[in-house]
Amino acid sequence: MKTLFFSTKPYEQLYLEKANTNNYEITFLKKPLCLETAHLATGYEIISIFTGDDASAEVLESLHELDVKCITTRAAGYDNIDIDKANSFGITVTNVPAYSPYAIAEHVIALIQALNRKTVIAHNQVEQQNFTTDNLIGYDLHGKTIGIIGVGIIGSVLVKIMHGFGCKILCCDPNENDQLKEKFGVKYLDKETLCASAEIISIHTSSTPETKYLINKKLIDLMKPGTMLINTGRGACVNTVDVIEGLQNGHIGYYGADVYENERGIFFCDLTGKELKDDLLKKLLSMPNVLITPHQAFATKQALTNIADTTFENIDCMQKKVNSKNRLTNILIEEEISGNGNS
């Protein structure tokens, strides 16, 4: 079975080619998957996509008509894929559930320290030969209280890092981790109490109907004046309009994000010299206490290697007609149903 890769970046292709140890027939496209490009999957039973691709119901219908059998996303998140519709069309969907929690958690630190120590402002000043430090005052992380919303694999790594800085750590997650409580003194709170207590808040939730606009005006109004808010989870977890209001009224003192609720068609694209038509993003980018990175937290050599390897493990399963452990849909290969397949 041939595989077509949508939204392939040049740096990523090198890792994917290296991971193709079985020499499967593969094709790389720079174009993203959407309704207008779905026809390019003609003749391919497997396609691979990324976070900015559109695998909504209408697109899946087109892929189904082209006899696409499997979609493997090169990411952990899959909110861009209509899983229910994929099930109804008999299209197997797999993902990369864990590639490098350290990559994401360490990027959180990069955002926190760049905002706190005014790194970007300092760089711009020095380029202008302004070597004063009057407006570059930050604070020690030691002794600060950080709230982590969503304490899965990535959130747990962040707990360990922030403990190393000497921070007090508050967490919000329906599943409490006793080891984190015992070893790092973590306290679990509801999101309202956490937002009212923390000086830095970092979001690590997936995108679901329940987490849509998890951070909104109600929670922002509970925050201490000057709170730093960091989002490396999913853009839709934050109501951007409410965040901008919070920045303007001082409840949010700093905002760092690697994701954005309307990032499709913007992030991963070179828009140099073009007018940015997204007014909310333009407003954020105009604020000196905001730092936006273009969904790059995953982009480490280790993570890219793991993403490529797991993607081809998923492709191997389809080629060998066994079930991937990373399957998101409920479609089972016949061998597994009869008891002979892999789980």
C-alpha positions in Angstrom: 0.0 0.0 0.0 1.3 3.4 -1.0 1.5 6.3 1.5 1.0 10.0 0.9 2.3 12.5 3.4 0.5 15.9 3.5 2.0 19.0 5.0 5.6 17.7 4.9 8.3 20.2 6.0 11.8 19.8 4.5 13.3 19.3 7.9 10.7 16.7 8.8 11.2 14.8 5.6 14.7 13.8 6.5 13.5 12.1 9.7 10.7 10.4 7.8 12.9 9.0 5.1 15.3 7.6 7.7 12.4 5.9 9.6 11.2 4.2 6.4 13.4 1.2 7.0 11.1 -1.2 5.1 11.4 1.0 2.0 7.6 1.5 1.5 6.5 3.5 -1.5 5.9 7.0 -0.1 5.2 10.4 -1.5 5.7 13.8 0.2 3.6 16.9 -0.4 4.1 20.3 1.1 0.4 21.0 0.6 -2.0 20.5 3.6 -4.9 18.2 3.4 -8.2 20.1 2.9 -11.3 19.7 0.7 -9.4 21.2 -2.3 -6.4 18.9 -2.0 -8.1 15.6 -0.9 -8.1 14.4 -4.6 -4.3 14.2 -4.4 -4.8 11.0 -2.3 -6.1 9.2 -5.4 -4.4 5.8 -5.6 -3.2 5.9 -1.9 -4.6 3.7 0.8 -2.7 5.4 3.6 -2.2 9.1 4.2 -0.3 10.9 6.9 -1.3 14.3 8.1 -0.2 16.9 10.7 -2.0 19.2 13.1 -2.8 21.9 10.6 -4.5 19.5 8.2 -8.3 19.4 7.8 -9.7 15.9 8.3 -13.3 17.0 8.9 -16.4 15.1 7.9 -16.5 16.5 4.4 -12.9 15.8 3.7 -13.1 12.3 5.1 -16.1 11.6 2.8 -13.9 12.6 -0.2 -11.1 10.3 1.1 -13.5 7.5 1.6 -14.7 7.8 -2.0 -11.0 7.6 -3.0 -10.7 4.3 -1.0 -8.3 5.7 1.6 -8.1 3.0 4.3 -5.9 4.7 7.0 -4.9 8.1 8.3 -1.9 8.4 10.6 -1.4 11.8 12.1 2.1 12.7 13.1 1.0 14.3 16.4 -0.6 13.3 19.7 -3.6 15.6 19.3 -6.3 14.7 16.8 -9.0 17.4 17.3 -8.6 18.2 13.5 -9.9 14.7 12.7 -13.6 13.7 12.9 -13.1 10.3 14.6 -16.8 9.4 14.5 -17.0 10.0 10.8 -13.8 8.0 10.2 -15.4 5.1 12.1 -18.5 5.3 9.9 -16.4 5.3 6.8 -14.2 2.4 8.0 -11.1 4.6 7.9 -8.5 3.6 10.6 -6.9 6.6 12.4 -3.7 6.4 14.4 -1.6 8.9 16.1 1.7 9.5 17.9 0.6 9.6 21.5 4.0 10.4 23.1 7.0 11.7 21.3 8.9 13.9 23.7 7.2 15.4 26.8 10.5 17.1 27.6 10.4 19.1 24.3 7.1 20.7 25.3 7.8 21.1 29.0 11.2 22.7 28.3 9.6 25.1 25.8 7.3 26.2 28.6 10.4 27.2 30.5 11.7 29.1 27.5 8.5 31.1 27.3 8.4 31.8 31.0 12.0 33.0 31.2 11.8 35.0 28.0 8.8 36.9 29.2 10.0 37.2 32.8 13.5 38.4 32.0 12.4 40.5 29.0 14.8 38.6 26.7 13.2 39.7 23.4 13.0 43.3 24.5 16.6 43.2 25.7 17.7 41.8 22.4 15.9 44.5 20.4 17.4 47.2 22.6 20.9 45.9 22.3 20.6 45.8 18.5 19.8 49.5 18.7 22.9 49.9 21.0 20.7 50.6 24.0 22.4 48.8 26.9 20.3 50.2 29.7 18.4 47.8 32.0 15.7 50.1 33.4 12.8 48.2 31.8 14.3 44.7 32.0 13.5 43.9 35.6 12.2 40.4 36.1 11.8 38.2 39.2 13.3 35.0 40.7 11.3 31.9 39.9 12.4 30.4 43.2 9.6 30.6 45.6 6.9 31.5 43.0 3.7 29.4 42.8 3.0 27.8 39.5 -0.3 26.2 38.6 -0.4 23.4 36.0 -3.7 22.6 34.4 -3.6 19.1 32.9 -1.0 16.8 34.6 -0.5 14.0 32.1 3.0 13.0 30.8 3.9 16.6 29.8 2.5 18.2 32.9 4.3 15.7 35.1 7.7 16.6 33.4 6.9 20.3 34.0 6.3 19.5 37.7 9.8 18.1 38.0 11.4 21.0 36.2 9.6 23.7 38.3 10.4 21.8 41.5 14.0 22.2 40.5 13.5 25.9 40.3 12.2 25.9 43.8 8.6 26.7 42.9 5.5 25.8 44.9 3.4 23.6 42.6 -0.4 23.5 42.3 -2.1 21.1 39.9 -5.6 20.6 38.4 -6.4 17.2 36.9 -9.2 14.7 37.5 -6.6 12.0 38.1 -4.3 12.8 41.0 -0.7 11.5 40.8 0.3 10.3 44.3 3.9 10.1 43.4 4.0 13.7 42.4 2.3 14.7 45.6 4.8 12.6 47.7 8.0 13.5 45.9 7.4 17.1 44.8 4.8 18.4 47.3 2.2 18.9 44.6 -1.2 20.1 45.8 -4.3 19.3 43.7 -7.0 22.0 43.5 -10.0 22.9 41.4 -9.3 25.2 38.5 -10.9 28.2 40.2 -8.8 27.9 43.3 -5.7 27.3 41.3 -6.2 30.4 39.1 -6.8 32.5 42.2 -3.6 31.2 43.9 -0.9 30.8 41.2 1.4 33.5 39.9 2.2 31.5 36.8 -0.3 29.2 35.1 0.6 26.6 32.4 -2.0 24.8 30.3 -1.5 21.2 29.2 -4.9 19.9 28.3 -6.1 18.3 25.1 -8.8 19.9 22.9 -12.2 18.4 23.7 -15.7 19.9 24.0 -15.1 20.0 27.7 -11.9 22.0 27.5 -13.1 24.5 24.8 -12.4 27.9 26.3 -11.3 26.4 29.6 -9.5 29.7 30.2 -12.1 32.4 30.0 -13.2 35.7 31.5 -14.6 34.0 34.6 -11.2 32.3 35.5 -9.1 35.3 34.4 -11.0 37.6 36.7 -10.0 35.3 39.6 -6.3 35.6 38.7 -3.9 37.7 40.7 -3.0 41.0 39.0 0.1 40.3 36.8 -0.3 36.5 36.5 1.7 34.9 33.8 -0.4 32.6 31.5 1.3 30.0 29.3 -0.4 27.8 26.7 1.4 25.0 24.9 -1.6 22.7 25.0 -4.2 23.5 22.4 -5.3 26.9 21.1 -9.0 26.3 21.6 -8.4 25.9 25.4 -8.0 29.6 25.6 -10.6 32.3 24.7 -8.3 34.8 23.0 -10.8 37.7 23.3 -10.9 37.2 27.1 -7.1 36.9 27.3 -6.7 40.2 25.5 -9.1 41.8 27.9 -7.2 40.3 30.8 -3.9 41.7 29.4 -5.5 45.1 29.0 -6.9 45.2 32.6 -3.8 43.7 34.2 -5.1 40.4 35.5 -2.8 38.8 33.0 0.7 40.4 33.2 2.3 38.1 30.6 1.0 35.7 28.0 3.1 33.1 26.2 1.7 30.7 23.7 2.9 28.2 21.2 -0.7 27.5 20.0 -3.6 29.7 18.9 -7.2 28.9 18.4 -7.3 30.2 14.8 -3.8 29.0 13.8 -4.8 26.9 10.8 -3.6 28.6 7.6 -1.2 30.8 9.6 1.1 28.7 11.7 3.6 26.6 9.7 3.2 29.1 6.8 5.6 31.8 5.7 3.5 34.9 5.4 6.4 37.3 5.1 5.3 40.5 3.2 1.7 39.5 3.4 -1.0 41.2 5.4 -2.1 39.3 8.4 -5.9 39.3 8.4 -6.4 37.9 11.8 -7.2 40.9 14.0 -7.0 38.9 17.3 -3.5 37.6 16.5 -2.4 41.0 15.3 -3.5 42.5 18.6 -1.6 39.9 20.6 1.5 40.4 18.5 1.4 44.2 19.2 1.6 43.7 22.9 5.1 43.9 24.5 4.2 41.4 27.3 3.1 38.7 24.8 5.3 36.1 23.3 3.9 33.9 20.5 5.8 31.0 19.0 4.5 29.2 15.9 3.7 25.8 17.3 7.3 24.9 17.6 7.4 23.3 21.0 7.6 19.8 19.5 10.5 20.7 17.2 13.5 18.9 18.8 15.7 16.3 17.1 14.6 13.7 19.6 10.9 14.4 19.1 11.1 14.4 15.3 12.9 11.1 15.5 10.2 9.6 17.7 7.4 11.0 15.6 8.8 9.5 12.4 9.5 6.2 14.0 6.0 5.9 15.5 4.4 7.0 12.3 6.1 4.2 10.4 5.2 1.7 13.1 1.6 2.7 12.5 2.2 2.3 8.7 3.8 -1.1 9.3 0.7 -2.3 11.1 -1.5 -1.3 8.1 0.9 -2.9 5.7 0.9 -6.1 7.7 -2.8 -6.0 8.4 -2.5 -5.9 12.2 -3.8 -3.4 14.7 -1.7 -0.5 15.9 -1.6 0.1 19.6 -2.0 3.8 18.6 -5.4 3.2 16.9 -7.9 6.0 17.7 -10.9 4.4 15.8 -12.7 1.3 16.8 -12.1 -0.5 13.5 -10.4 -3.9 14.0 -8.3 -5.8 11.6 -9.8 -9.3 11.0 -6.8 -11.0 12.5 -7.4 -9.3 15.8 -11.1 -10.2 15.9 -10.2 -13.9 15.4 -7.6 -13.6 18.1 -4.5 -13.7 15.9 -3.7 -10.0 15.7 -1.7 -7.6 17.7 -3.4 -5.4 20.3 
